[in-house]
Amino acid sequence: MIIVSDYRNHPIEVNAVAVDGRHNAEVRILKLFAREKPPVEVVTCYKLTAKHAEWSGELWARRWVDLRAGHSDRKED
């Protein structure tokens, strides 16, 4: 399990989930001071190890937060 306590005001929790001998990531992106239940997304990545699936899930979650919050590192030409 990976827990990022505060990424741009969004705590992130990532768990590996075993599927057919491989691993996917189950991601929860929370909002600070929000009372609603956090959405749970399953990131399909089919990694060989749980740790690699969790890393992929964390990367996906950080990108999701960046896109939703308008903090993308991509520069438009």
C-alpha positions, 0 to 999 in steps of 0.5 A, a space after each residue: 500500500 502506498 499513501 501520499 498524505 498530501 499531493 496538491 491538497 489531495 491525499 492518495 491511497 493506492 493498493 495492489 489488487 491481484 488479477 490472474 497472476 498479475 497486479 492492478 492498482 486500486 486508487 482512492 483520491 481524497 479531498 482534504 476537509 471533504 465529507 463525501 466518500 472518496 471515489 475508487 478507481 481501478 487502474 488496469 496495468 497488469 504489472 508482475 509485482 504488487 509494488 510496480 502496480 502501486 507505483 503505476 497507480 500513484 503516477 496515474 493518481 498524480 496525473 489525474 489530480 494535476 489535470 483536474 486542478 489545472 496544474 499540468 506540466 504540459 505547456 501548450 504551444 
